[in-house]
C-alpha cells in the first residue's frame, strides 16, 4: 500500500471523502487500530469495507494529473525565463530551427497538395482513368464507338464520361464585335462529365443530354478566366454566339473559378462531343477519347478492366475488319485518376523531401551543439535541482520542454519563411515537377494541414535537439558538480564526444546533398553540351491550325499554306519562311508503318512504325540540318511522284550494309515512295533522348491542317509575331497563330525542369553546407575554450605555436575524415533516387563523389583553422590563471 501511504501524506482524508463517509471510516479506523492494526492497514480495510477505496483511487489519479500539469507549467515558465536570460543563444537557436522547420513545412505543403490530398471531385477515390493501350504503336486512346458501348453495357461503373479534341486541343475563337481572333484551348466533353465531377456552373447551366447528340444545336461553356478576359465577367454573355473554328456556338454556361479541368491542358472552351446513343461505326464516331469513370463500391480495377475487355471483344465483331488488326494485343488499362494526373513526379518529390529532411536534421544537430555549449554552465544548476529531490526524469523533462519551446518559437518564424517558399514552389512546380494542372498548384497554401505539420515538426525537432544535452546533463554527479562549480572541465569529455558525433552527422548529411547537387550539375553540363542537330539562333516558330469547316480539301490546305509562306517571305529581313508538321522538342503527331519493296508483308501488328514529318522544301536549310547524301525537296515534289528523305538513324537501322538512296518504301499506302535523300540526325524528343529513325515527306505531297511555321530572321520576336499574324488575317479573318516562341526559348524550356531541380537542390545543399561549417567551427572553438589551461601549460613548457595549431587541427581533421567517410557511404545509398534525372553519368560517378568530398573537407578544415589559429595566441600566464 505505498501509494496509499504517500497519498495520505500529501492529501488529508478530509479532502478525499464526503463528510458522512468520513465519520464512519474514522470510527472504524479507531476500532481497527485498537485491535492491533497499523494506521495504514486500518485505513485500507475501513475504506474497502465502506466502499471508499475506489473513490480514493480516483482522487489519487486526479491528484497525480494535477501535479503533472502543475509541474509541466512550472517547467514552461522556468524555460521561458532561461531563454529570456540568454537572448543571443535564443536568437541563434530560433533562427536555425526556423530555417529547418520552414523549408520542411513548405515542402510538406507541396507534397500534401500533390500526393496526400484527394482530388477536389466527388468520391475522388473511386475516379479512374480508363484507356486502351496499343503495344504496336505504344499509344493510348479509346475510340468513340467503344466508349459508347462501355457506357451502354458496363455494370461495374456508376458513371462513365469522356473528353477529346481534334488534331490539337485548341480552336480559333472569334467573338462578334469582340476584337481579333484568339487561339484558345478546348475540349469536347460528354454531357455528363461535369455531373460526374460534381461541378456546377457559376453562370448559366451545364449541357443537357439531348445536346450531346449528332446534329444537336451547337452550344458551349466557358472557363471563368476566359469569361472574365473576353466578356468582362458580364452575365449577359450567356446566350451570346461565338465562332469556334468557323462554327457558331451558343454560350450556355460559365464554369466556377475554382474548377480545374483534370487534363494535360486546362480547357477554356467546352463543347459536347455529340455521340450517338448507340455504338455505331461511321464518320460521326471517329473520335479519339479519354475516359474517366467512377467505380461502384467494392469493385476492383482488375474486375473493371476484365469487364470492359469483354465488352470490347463483343463490339469488335460488328466493326470493320481493319479493327481486328489495329487492336491486336490491345490492353484495357485502368488507374486511379489521381495517379494518372501526377505522371512521373514522385521521384522529384522524393528528392525534395530527402533534401529538406537533411536540412532539418542538420539544424537540430546545430541546436543540440548550442545547448551542449551551455551544458557546463548549467551543471551546478542541475546538481542543485537533483539535491533538492528532482529525479533524472524531471531534469530530462525540464530540458526537453525548453528545447520544445525553442522549436515552437522557431516554428512560428519558420511559417513566415514557409509562406514565402510556397510562393516559389507554386511558381516553379510546373517546371520542376512537370505539373501542368492548376488543381495541384492552387492547393500549395498555408492551411491547417501545414500548421499541424509545423507543430508536429517543432515537437520532433525540439526532442531531437534536446535528447543528447538532456541525457548528459541529467546524469549528473552531485558531489563533483558542486565541488567543481564553475570549472570548465567538468563533464567536458562527454560533451565533447557528443558534440563531435553531432558534427560528424552534419558533415555526412551535407556531403550527401553536395554529391546529389554535383551529380545534377555534371548531368546538366553533359546535357547542354549535346548537339541537338539543328540551328537554334534567329529562328522564330509559331503554330497554326486550319479548321475543317473551311479547309476540308487537301488542295485548300496546301494552297493556304503556300500563299502564307510566300507572303511571310516577302516581309523585309526574313531569310527563310518554312513549315513543318512536327517541330523538334514538340513531339510527334503521326507515325507510319514501313515496308521496303521486295520484302514480305509482315504479320498483323508487326510492321515497324516510324515517325513521319511533313516539311516544306526549304525546311532543312532554315533549320540548319545538313543533307548528308542525295537531294533535298523542291517545289516540283508536289505529290505526282512520291518521294521521301530519311535521317541517318533510319538508314543505319533498316539498311546498314547498303545505301538506302533510291529504295522504294511503302509508308502505309498502296503506292511506293522513293527515298531521295539522307539528312543528319536530330534529337527530336529532347536533348536527353537519342535520335531515332525518322521519315520526311514534302508538305505539298501530304498536306496537314496543323503546321508549325519556321521563320529565320533577325527581327525582334514580338515584332515578327505581329507581322506574321497580320499576314494570316489577310488570308483568313478567323485564324490566329499560337504557341509562338523562338527555337532558343523552346530549347531552354526543355531544360527548365532540370535547371529548376538543380537550383532547388543547390539551395538546400548551400544551407546544409553553411550549417555544417558553423557546427564544426563551433565545436573546435568550444574545444579551445575548454582546453585553455592545457594549452597554456603546453606553451609554458615550450610548445610552439605550430605545435598548438597542429594539436587543434588534428582534432578537427579527425571529425572531418570520419564525417566524410560516413557521408560517402550514405551518398552511395541515397543518390540512387537521382538515377532517373541524370544524363551521361551514373548515380555513383566517382569524380562527383571525390570532388564533393574534397571540397567539403577543404572548407571544413578551413573552418577549423580560425579557432585553431586563435588558440596559438593564448598567453600562457593568462591561461594558467584562467581557472
VENNOR-V475769 format. One line per field, one symbol per residue. psi: psi as a letter, one per 40 degrees, with the letter a starting at -180 (. if undefined). burial: + if it has 9 or more other C-alpha atoms within 8 Angstrom, else -. A space follows every 50 residues. Layout:
psi = ???
burial = ???
This chain:
psi = fdddddddddhiddediiddddddddddddddddeeiiddddddddddde feddddddddddddddddddddddddddddddddegdddddddddddddd ddddddddddddddddhiifihfdeehihhihhhddefihihiddddddd ddeheehdihiiiaiadifiihhhhhffaiihhiiihhiideddddefhh idiaiiiideefiheihhiiiiiddddddeeffheedheihihhfehhih heihiidehhhgidhhidhhiidfiieihigaeeegihihhhihiihehi dddddddddddddddddeiiddddddeheihhhhihddddddbfeddddd dddddddddddddddddddddddeddeedddddddddeehiddddddddd dddddddddddddddddddddddddddeddddefhehddddeegigaddd dddddddddddddddeddddddddghhddddddfheheeheddddddddd dddddddddddddddddddddddddddeehheeiidifhhiiihhhiede geidddddddddddddddeehiehdihiiidhiieeiidiiiihhiheii hiiheehihhhhhhiideddddefhihdiaiaiieegeedhhiiiiiddd ddddgddiheheihihgeidiihhheihiiihgdeidehiiihihhihdd dgihdhihhhhhieihdddddddddddddddheeiiiifhiidddddddd edddddddddddddddddddddddddddddddddddfdddddddddeehi ddddddddddddddddddddddddddddddedeedeeiheiiefhddddd dddddddddddddddddddddeehhddddded.
burial = ---++-++-------++---++-++--+++-++---+--+-+++-+++-+ -++-++--++--------------++--++--+-----++--++++++++ ++++++++++++++---------+-+++++++++------++++++++++ +--+-++++++++++---+++++++-----++++++++++++++-+--++ +-+++++---+++--+-+++++++-+++--+-----++--++++++-+++ ++++++----+---++++++++++++--+-+---++-+++++++++--+- --+++++++-++--++------+++--+-+-+++++++-+++--+-++++ +++-++++++++++++++++++--++-+++-+++++---+-+--++++++ +++++++++++++++++++-++--++-++++++++-+-+++--+-+---+ +-+++-+++-++++++++++++++-+-+--++-----+-+-+--++-+++ -+++++++++++++++++++++++-++----+++-+-+++++++-++--- ++-+-+++-+---++++++----+-++++++++++-++--+++++++--- ----+-+-++++++++++++-++-+-+--+-++---++---+++++++++ ++--+-----+-+++++----++++++++++++++++---+-++++++++ +++++++++++++---+--++-+++-+++----++++--+++++-++--+ -+++++++-+++-++-+++-+++++++-++++++-+-++-++++++--+- +--++--++-+++-++++++++++-+++--+++++--++-+-+++--++- -++--++-+++-+++++++-++-+-+-+++---
